[in-house]
Amino acid sequence: MAVTNFEKEMRKLESEGKITRAQFLQIMAAVSAVVALGTDKAYAAKSGAKGKIVIIGGGAAGISMAAQLKRKLSNPDITIIDPSDRQYYQPGFTLIGGGVYGADDVWKPQADCMPSGVKWIKDKVTLVHPTLNKVDTAKSGSINYDFLVVAPGVKYDWSRIEGITYATIGAGNAHTIYDHRGAQMTWKAMKEFSEKGGKGVFCDTWTKHKCGGAPKKISLLTWDNCRKNDILDNIDLHYYTASKQLYNVPHFTPRLEEIYRERNIPVDVNCRLKGIDTEAKRAHFERVETDAEGNKTTTPFTESYDFMHFMVPQCAPDFVRESGLSWTEGSLAADGWVMVDKHSLIHTTYSNILSLGDCAGIPTSKTSAAVRKQLPIAVDNLIALMEGRTPEAHYDGYAACPIVTDYGHVLMCEFDYDKKEQITFPLSLLDMSKEQWVAWLLKVYALKPIYFNLMLKGLY
């Protein structure tokens, strides 16, 4: 059961006197209710609508949508195109990087995660012909569709950072947890740094990106490891963000900024990482500032480091833009994100195409929690299109970012398009403007089994 390990941890806390019996029962009832509610949603009345559905991408969005569609259609005809051998629980990469999970704790064979009865073409998409309802693949020829779901995730654009490539992750002690191998290397480097001390540099990137809280989590876990080893006097940590502020959700920002001040980690805003000299261990940044008239000033600067964690700029896979599926104007155009209505998730030009997940061009955070909330919207609207009805399901931009603040606490940030907090049950029982140990237990023990055992099976 998805909550088994979570329950064990809760019982341990109760036995240690850290929570009362009443609190234990209340929290366990709440978590069980959440799981049950998610499961109940999967057994709605089935639709007799017909049509060939092709889903590009076999990650959280693609597989979960296929599984939900299979449960809601009487005669499903669903094909997933994806080249992967493994299904990764990517939120777990942070916990590998922090030494909480092992390397094998976050993946399963892709074949074991594919819904039964769904055709899997193990291949890459090279182009979509939206006017012809056809998808080209690298090895399997062209695949026709009646309805298309675009959910291929993101592309990491290594060309935008000079001096380091995917193959050289870890060179010069510069690391990133946005990769399974990179996460493992990050933990080794973080552990060594927290024993010796030195200067740590942490940064995000200027494009829209998945899991924007990850660089913050690594910086805060590094500090906590140093605290445990009693070497805080021997470290100098710096955080650089390309944004105008550390975080932009008002309900959670004050506490997060306070944490950085309490830990003496300066935060520099409007800073873009442009290159890394891995031999000299120097990071090259640009500070981009805009005055009241809209004039931009760019100031280059360099920081030395002993340990560094960085984020690679991200964009849509090449075929998305080449197929004419991307935004052509506005803030989402530069990196090729799929042009969909932010509420219906339906393409604004091609009404038989939907997009969700990290590749969708919508103004919300790219997280698996956001995908979970997008799924029922995309499924209901696709079925409406198949039945010839007007799609009415409405996505409000919900996303969640569990920012790990130390080994035992998480600032669970949940919000919508308007950056207004949207605290979900059972966390709504607590003050979530501050970090909470219950959120840590959910992050470490509950969310991964929910992902593999419920979400990917269309049950949550």
N, C-alpha and C positions, 0 to 999 in steps of 0.2 A: 504494500500500500504506500502511496506517495508520502504519507505523513508519518511513517513509522519511525525513521531516525529523528524527525522533528519531535515526536512524542517522547522518545528516549531522552533527548536533551532537556525537554521541559520537565520530565520526572526527576532528572538529576538536579535541576535548579530548585525544584520543590523540596527534595530531600536535603539540600544544602541550606534551606531556609531563605533562598533569594526571592522566591515567590510564594504566595499563599496557596492553599488548596483551592480556594475560590477562584484565584487568578488562573491557576492551571486549568480548571474545568472550563472557565470562560473562554480562554484562548483556544483550547483544543476543540471546543464546540464550534467556535468561529471558523477555524481552519477547515474543519470537516464540512461545515456548511458551505464554504467557498468551493471546495472540491465537488460536493454534491450538486450545487447549483450549476457548475460548469458541465457536469456529466448529464444532468437533466436536459440541458439545452440541445444536446446532440440527438434527442429522440423526438424531434418535431415531426409532424405529418409529412410524408414523402410526396415529392412532386413527380408528375409523369412527364415533365418536360424532356425533350430530346434535343441532342446536338452534340457535335464532337468538340470537346474541350481540350485544349492544349495548354499546359502550364510550363512556362520556362522558369526553371529553378527548382532545386530539390532541397532547399533549406527550410527554416522554420515556417516561412510564409507558404512556400509551394506545397510541401508535403501536408501541412496542416489543412490547407484549403482543399487539397485533393481528398483528404480523409473526411472532412466535413461534407463536401459535395457528394461523396459516395454514400454517406448516411442519409442525405436528404433527397437524392434522386432515385426513382424506382429503376431506371434503366441507364445508369451512368456510363458514359463513354469518355474516359479521362486518360490523357497521356501526359506524363512528366518527362521533360527533357533536361537532363542534368548529368555531368560527367564524373561526379564525386564518388569515391570509394567509401568515404566515411561521413557520418552525420555528427557534427560537433555541436555540443552545447556551448556556444561561444561566450555567454556571460561567465562561464567557468574559467576562461582564460585568465581573468584577473586573479582568481583564487589560486591558479597554478603559479602565476607570477608572484603571489604573496606567500607561497608555500603551504597553503591550506589544502589544495587538491593535488593529487599526483597526476602525471601525464596521461594515464589511461582512465582517469575518472570522468572524462568529459566527452567521450565519443563511443559510438556504436557503429557496426558495419551499416553502410547505407542500405544494403539489400534488406536488412532486418527492420528498417524504418519505413520502407515503402508500403503503402496500404495495399492489401490484397485486392486483386481485381482491377488495379490501376496499371496501365502499361508504362513501363519505364524504358526510355531510350537513353542509353548511357553515352551521351554525346554532347557537344557544344553547339549552341546556336550561333550562326555567323551573320544572319540577316533575317529580318521580318519584312514581308511584302503585305502591308496592311490593306491595300486595295484589292489584293488577290486572295486574301485569307490563307497565306502560305508562309511557312517558316523553313529557312534553309539551315542545314546542319553541316558540320565539318565532315562527317563520314557516312551519315545515314540518309543523305539525299534531302528532298523536300517533304515537309509534313503539312498537310492541309488541316484547316480548322474551321469551325463555325464560331467559336468563342475562344479568345486568347487571354491568358493571365500572365502578366509579365512580373516575375519575382526573382530575378537572377542575383540579387544582392548588389554589392558595390565592387568597384575596381580600385585597387590601391595603386595610385599613380606615383611610382618611385622616381619618375623622371623629374618631379618637382622638388626633389631634395638632392643637392649635389653631394657627392662624396660617399654615398652609401646606397646599397641596392638590397633587394630581397635576399640575394645570395650571401651578402656580407653582414646580415643582421648580427649584432654582437661585437663587430669589429670596433676596436677602440673603446670598448665597454659602453657602447651606445645600443640601447635595447628597445624593443617594442613588444607589448603583449598582444598585439593585433594579429597574432599568428600562433599556432600551436607550438611550433619549435621555439619561436621567439619568447613565448611565455615561460617555457622551461629555462631558457637562458637568463631571463630576467630574474627569476628566483635565485639562481646561483649567484648572480652578480649582486643582487640586493642583500643576500645573506653575507657575502664577503664585505660589502660596504658597511653594513651595520656592525661589523666586528672591528673594522679598521678606522672608519670615519673618512672625512674628506668633504669635497664639494659635490653636491648633487643638483643636477639640472633636469627639470621636468617641463614638458610643453605639450600643447595640443596643436591643432592646425586650423587654417583659415577657411577650408571648404566645409560644407556640411559633411558630417561624419557619423558613423555608428558609435554608440555608447560613448557619448561625450564626457561621461564621468570617469572613464577608465584612467586617464592620466592623473586625475586628482586622487583616485583610489591608490595608485601606485606611490604617489608622493607621500600620502598620509600613512600608508603601511610601512614605507621606508622609515619614516620618522618613528613609528611605533616600535619597529624592530630595533632602532638605535636606542630608544628609551629603555627597552627591555635589557639591552646590553650595557646600559649606563654610560653611553658615550655621547650624550647630547651636547656636551661642551666641545666635542671634537668634530661636529658636523656643521655644514653651511648649505642649507637647502634653498633653492629658488624655483618658483613656478612662473612660467611664461604662457600667457594666453593670447590668442589672436583676437579675442573678443574685446568688447569695451568694458567688460566687468567679469569677475570670476564666475558668476552664475546669474541667470536672468529670470529666475522664478521667485518673486518677492517673498513668498511664504517661507522659503528655505534659505535664501541668500544670506540674511543676517547671521544665522548660526554658522554657516559654512565659512563666511569671511572671518567670523570670530575665532573659529578653530585655527585658521591659518595664522591669525595674529597671536593666539595663545602659544602656538608652536614655533613662533618666530620664523615663519616661512614667508618671505616677501613675495607679493604677487605683482608682476608687471603685465599691463594690459596692452592691447594693440600690437603684439609682437608676433612676427611670423618667422618660423624656422625656414631658412633657405638652403642651408648646407651644413655638413658635419665633416670636419677634418679629423678622421678617426686616428690618424697617426699622432697628431699633436694633442688630441682630445680637446678640441675647441669647436663650439657650436656657433654658427653664423646666423644672426637674426637680422630682421628689418623691423623697425618700429614705424608703423604707418598711422599717422595722425591726420585728422580732418578738421579744418577750422569752420567757423560759423558760416562762411560763404561756400563751403563744400570743396575747398582746395585741399589737396592731399600733400603731406610732407613725408618723405621716406628717409629714415635715418638708419644706416647700417651699424651694427655693433656686434661684438664677439664676446662669448663667455667661455672660459675654461671650465673643465669639469673632471671629476674622477669617476662618477657614475651618472649615466644619462638615460632617461626614458623619453621617447618621442613618439609622435603620431604621424603617419603618412597621409598626405592629402588624398582625398577620395573623390570618385566620380562614378557615373554610370558606366557599365560595360560599353565598349565601342559600338557594338551592333545596335544599341538603343538609338544613339544619335544618327548612325548611318541609315537606320530604317525610317527616320523621320518621326520618331515617337517622342522626342524630347521637347521640352519647353524651348521656345525660340526667343523669348524676351522675359525680362524680370530677373530676380535674384536666383532663380532655380535653373536658368538657362545655361550659365557658364559651364556647369559640370554635367550637363546632359540628362538630368533627371526626367523621368517619364511624366508627360503632361496629362495629369488627371485632375478631375474635380476633387477638391480636398475633402468634400463631405461624402460623395457617392463612390469615389475611387474609380470612376469610369473615365476613360480617355475622352478628352474634350473634342477630338476630331473623329475618332473611330469608336462608335458606340458599342461594338462587340469586343472591345479590349478593355481590360481592367488591369490595375497595377496596385500592389501593396508591398509592404516590407521596405527594406532599405533603399530600393531603387525608385520608389514612388516619389514623384516631385510634389511633395506636400510639406507645409511648414511646421513640421513637428520633429521631435527627436527620433533618431533611428535606433530603436531598442526592440528586444523580443517582446517586452510588455506592450509596446505600441502595436506590434504585429498581432498579438492576441486579441486586442480590441478591434483591430481592423478586420479580422477574419470573418466574424458574423455579418459585418456590413457588406463585405465583398461577396460573400456566399449568397446572402439574401438578394442583393442587387443583380448578381449574375443569373440567379434562378428567375427573377422577375423579367429580365431581358429574354431569357429562353422561353418564358411563358407569354411574351408579348405584352407584359404589364409595364407600367411606369415604375422605375426603381424608386423606392421611398426610404430605404435604410440610410441613416445619417451618422457619419463618424465625426466626433467632436474634437478630435486631435489628441485624445488621451495618450499619454506616454508615462513611463516610469523610469527613474534613474536611481538605483540603489547605490548611493555613494558610501563606500566602506570608509569609516573614519578611523577605526583602529580594529584590533583583533577582538571583536566582541560587540561592536556597535556599527550601525548603518543609519545614515540619514536617507530615508526612503522618500525620494521626491516624486510625487505623482501630480500631474497637471494636464491642462488641455491647451487648445490653440491660443487661448487668451492668456496663457501663463497663470491661470488661476488654479489653485490647489484642488485636486480631486482625490481625496483620501478614500481608499476603498476599505471595506470591512474585511478583516477585523482590526486593521490598523487605525481605523477611525475612532477606536476606543481609547487611543493614546494621543499624546501631544507629539505630532509628527513634524513639528517645526524644529525639533531637536533629534539628535541621534538616539536610537533605541536598540536595546539588546534583542528584543523580539524580532526586529527587522533583520538582525544578523542571523538569527536562527532560521528565519524564512529563506534568506539568501543562501546560506550554506547547506541547509538540510532539506528544505521543502521544494524549492523552485526547480531544481534539476530533475528529480523524479516526476514532478508534475509535467515538465517539458517532455520527457521521453515516454512516460506512461499514459499521459492524458492528452496533452496538446497535439503531439504528432499523430495521435490516433483519432483526432477529431472529437475528443470528449471534453475539451476545455477551451 
